[in-house]
Amino acid sequence: MNNRLLLVDDESEIRELAIDFFSGAGYHLDLATSGNEAIARLKKQDYDVVITDLIMPDGDGRKVVSWVVENKPFMGAVVMTGYGSVESAVSLMKMGAADYILKPFMLDELKVVIDRCISNMGLREENRLLQEAYVRMQEVKNMKEKFLALTSHELKTPVTILNTMLGFIEQKTDSECGIREQLALMKKTVGNLTETITEMQQLAQSQEDTIPMHYQEVNLFNLIDEVVRDIKLLAADRQLEITVNRQGGEDAFLVVDAEKIRRVLFELLQNAVKFTPDQGSITVGISREAAEDDKLPRMLIHIADTGIGIAPADHEKIFEKFYKIQDAHSHHSSASAFLGGGLGIGLSLAKNLVEIQQGRISLTSDYDNGSTFTISLPCRESIPSR
């Protein structure tokens, strides 16, 4: 066990009995005859628990407890006191002492109090470490959000200038001068960067609830068809079967922000493309969920793939900003390649854009067994107020 104890008592009988008992029980016990002597020892040596008598002639237990609480709060302090001093012992516990025991007592009883104190101090230390870890986590989160907002803002202007200048150069360049292909590649690259900045800006706005919303009634199948067409072009070099399931009918009208839902569908379908190997399939379908109690009925959009799946431990994490399932060392950026990476903000943005519209996204998946993302949106009859 080897827990280190310091016993402070001016009665020699108690000290002698205690050293025999606790040494035999596997503890390392040091002794002090007064509060001042105890403090001198504490300045040189750390202990797991300090057991101190309350009333002593040369520096009492109150002085010892006060010093421990102020200078070494990771140590436990147990006060020994007579019945008439219970109120004083309780006041010391309020000040920071871990426990107290009434005299006279059996040494077995004192051992129980000490063991409980050691256990509680361990829990207190674990709690302190958890609190520190939480504070650090919040600091990192705040840094990420500031980075997201500042970066998206600072990059937007230079990228806009790049786009404008490339357009100007393209107009002034002879089609036979041999750099058309290079210009096209530059435009594509700047276009991808523009798309990333737009994602970052929308994510920052959605977190602050400042993103502008434009509600209208739309046919969800029309939105799905548009996005699927774009995804098929994006993944034209991948051997994937991407289909729309229309078993529920051709029409699915809903009041939503069409552009935001289009963005959500694109993010989820692009994610499915990246994590589904060639010869795999991706299916988009719609179902309806009946109203319950006084709640609105809901429209459900299902995006299912036969990809590599997502382990249950990662189901919540994938919606966090900048979270990546892939190993960072094997990361490679791509909009459509198998296991191609990005910044790790697409799913976080999708979740925010759905929740702003009183919707939610859920995931059903297991590792190596495909994934199904489900978007649930309320079937409202009027434009909601924010």
N, C-alpha and C positions, 0 to 999 in steps of 0.2 A: 504494500500500500504506500508506505513512505511519505504520507502527508506530514507536513512540517507544522507543528503547533508551538505556540508560546503561551505558557500559563503564568499569569501575574497574580500573586497572592502573598500577603505578608505572614500567613500562617504556615509554619514549617511542616506541620503534620499533613496538610493538604498537598503541599508540594511533593513530599516524599511518597505518599500513597499514589499520587498521580503519575510520577515518573516510572514507578514499578508497573503500574497498570497499563499505561499507554505504550511504553516501550515493548511490553510483552504482547500488545495488540498490533504491533507493526508500525506504530507512529514514531516520528522523530520529535521528541519533546524538549524544548528549552524552557528555562525557568527565570522569572524575575520576581523580586520581592517588593517592588513598588512601581508606581506609574512612571516615575522619572527614569528608573532603570529600564523599564520596558521600552520606553520611547528611544532611549539610547541604543538598545538592541535593534529596534525596528529601523533605525536609520542605516544600519549596516546589513540587515538580513531581511529577506522577504519570508512570509509565512502564509500558509493556507488559512489558518484560523488563529486569532488571538482570543484567549479566554481570560477575562480579567475580573477580579473582585471589584465591587462597586466602591466600597469604603476602605481606604488605606491611608496611612499617615503621610506618606511622601509621594504625592501625586496620585489622585484617586482614579477610579475606572472611567469617570466622565472625561478626564483629560486624555486617557489612552484612546477611548473611542473617538473623540473629537479629532485626535491626531491621525488615526487610521483613516477616517472618512475623508479628511482633507488631503492627505498625502498619498495614501495607498488604498483607494476605494475598491481595488480588485480583491482585497483581503477581507475575510469575514471576521466580525467581532461579536463575541458572546459574553454577556455580562452575568456574573454570579452575584446574587443578592439575597438578603434576608427578607422575610415577609413584609416587614415595615418599609422596605425600600422598593416595593414593586412599582409604585408610581414613577419613581426615578428611573427604574429600568425601562419602563414603557416609554418614557420621554426620550431615553437614549435610543430606543428602537426607531422612534419617529425621526431622530436625528441621523440615523444610518446604521445603528447596530443591527446585526442579523438576527439575534435571538437572545433569550435570557433563561436562567435556571435558578430556582429557589433553593436556598440553603435551609436545612441540610439535604444532601442528595447522595445517591449511590453513584459510583463512578460509571456503572453501566448506563445510568440515565444520562450522565454528562456525555458519554460516547454517542448516544443516540442524537443528542442535540448537535454535537460537533459534526457527525456524519450528515445530518440534515442540512447544516450550514454549508458544508463543502459542496453538497449537491445543488443547493440553491445558488451558491456563488458561481458554480459552473454554468447554471442556466442563465444567471444574470450576465455572465461574460458572453455567452452565446448570443443572448439578446442584444447586447451592446454591439457585437460584431455584425449582427444582422442589420441593426439600425445604421451602422456606418456603411455597410454594403448598399443599403437602400439609398442613403444620401448620395453615395458615389454614382449609383445607377441613375438617380434623378439628374445629377449634374451632367452625366453623359447624354441623357435624353434631351436636356435643355440645349446642350452644345449641338446635338444633331439637328434640332429644330431651328436653331439660329443659323447653322450652316446651310440648311435647306432653304430658308427664307433669303439669306444674304446671297448665296450662290446663284439661285434662280434669278434674283433681281440684277445682280452684277453681270451675269452672262448674257442677259436678254439683249441689251443694247449692242454689244460688239457682234453678236451673231446676226442681228438684224442688218447691221452694216455689211457684214460679209455676204449675206444673201443678196442685198441690193447691188453690191459691187460685182458679184459673180454674174448677176443678170445683165448688168451694164457691159461687162467684158464679153459675155456671150453674144450680145447684140452687135458689138463692134468687131467680132472675130470672124474672119473669112472661113467659110465651111471647108475650104481646102487647105487650111494652114496646118492641119495635123494635130491640133490640141483639143478638138471637140470631145474626144473620149475622156481626156484628163479633166476637162471642165465638167463633164457629166458626172464623173466620179466625185469631184469636189462638191458639186451641188447635192449629190446624194448624201455625202458625209455630213455636210452642213445641215441638210434636212433632218438627218437622224439626230444631230445635236439639238436642233430646234425642238424636235419632238420630246427629247429628254428634258429640256428646260421647261417646256410646257407642262410635262408631268410633275416636275419638281414644284413649279409655281402653283399648280392646282392642288397638290398635296398640302403645301403650306397654307393655302387659302382655306381648304376644307377643314384643316385642324383648327383654324381661328374662326371658323363659321363666317368667313367674309366672301366666299366664292359666290358669284352671281348665279341665280337660278332662273330658268325660263321654262315654266311648265306649259304643256300642251297635250292634247289627246293624240296619241299615236298608235299605230298598229305594230305591236312588238315584232311580228313576223317580218314586217318590212325592214325594221332595224336589224334584225338577225340576218336577213338575206344580204343586206349591204355589208355588214361586218364579215360574214362568211366569205363573200366575194373578195373582200380586201385580204383576208387571211389566206385564201387559196392562192392569190397572186404572190403574197409575201413568201409562202412556203411552196412555191411551184416546183422547186427542186427536191422536195421531200415526197416520198411515196406514202402519203397519208390519205385516208378516206374521211372526208369531212362532210357530214350530212345534217339536214334539218328534218326532224321528226314532226310531221304535220297531222298526226293521228287525232289530235284534239281539235282540228278544224283549221281553216285558213286565216281566221281573224282573231286577234287578241288585243282589243283596244284598252288603253290605260292612260291615265293622266300622269305624266312624268316629265322630267327634263330630258328630252330626247338625246341631246349631245352628251350629257353625262352618262346616260345608260349605254349609249354607243361606245363611250370610252371604257366603261366597265366590261361590256361584252368583248371588246377588243383585247383588253388586258387578260381576261380569263381564257379566251381562245388562244391568244399568243402563248400564254403560259402552258396550255395543253399541248400546243405544237412543240414547245421546247422540251417537254418531259415525256413525249410519246415517241418511241423509236419508229423508224421507217417500217412500212407495212401495218402500222397501227391505225386505229380509227378514233374519230372524235364525233360525238353526236350532240346536237342541240335540240332541246324540246321544251314544250310549255305545258303546264298543267294548272288546274285551278284548285284552290283550297277554300272550302266552305267557311262561312262566317261562324264564329263561336261567341256565344253570349252577346255582348254589345260591340264586339270588334268587327272591323270590315273584313269582307272576304279578301283573299290574297291571290295574286298571280305568281306562279313559280316558274322560273327559267332554269332548266337543268343543262349543265355542260359536262358531259361524261367522256372520259378518254380511257384508252387501254394502255396507258403509260406505266412508268416505273412506280407510281404510287407515292404516298407520303406517310411516314411512320406516325402513329398516334401522338407521340411525344412532340411532334413538330406542327400539329394541327393549329394551335393558337399562335405559335411563333411566326408562321409564314406570313401573317398579316402585319407583323411589326416592320417598321421602317428599316431598310438596309439589311434585313435578314436574308441570308443565303443558305439554301440546303446544300448546295455543292461545296466541296472543299475549295477554299480560297486559292490554294496552290494550283488547282486544275481549272481555274476560272478562265473562260474565254468569252468575249463579248460577241453576241450575235442576236439578230432579231428573230431568227427562225431555226438555226441549227440545233440538232439534238444536244441537250444539256447546255445550250448557249446561255450566257449570263447577261445581266444588265446591272442596274444600280440596286435593285432589290426594293423598289418603291411602288411597283405596279399594283401588287395585291393590296398594299396598304391604302393606296389611292382608291382602288375599286371599293374596298370596304367603306371608306369614308364617304364616297359619292353615293353609295347605296343607303347608308345610315342617315345622311342628310335628308333623304326622301322618305324617311320613316320605314326603311326596308332593312333587310339583314342578309348576310351571306353565311352559308353553312357549308361544311365539307364532310364528305364521306369518303374515306380512303384507308388503305393499309399498304405497307411497303410491298412493292412488286405485284400490286393487284389493282392498278388503275385508280382514278380519282373522279369524283363527281362533285362539282361545285353547284350549289343551288342558291339562286337569287330570289328572295321573297319580297314582293312589293304590294302595298295595299291598293285595293281596287277602289279608289276614291272617285267621286262624281264631280268634284270641283277642285280648283287650284288651291293648294294648302298655303297658309300663311306661315312665315318663319318667325 
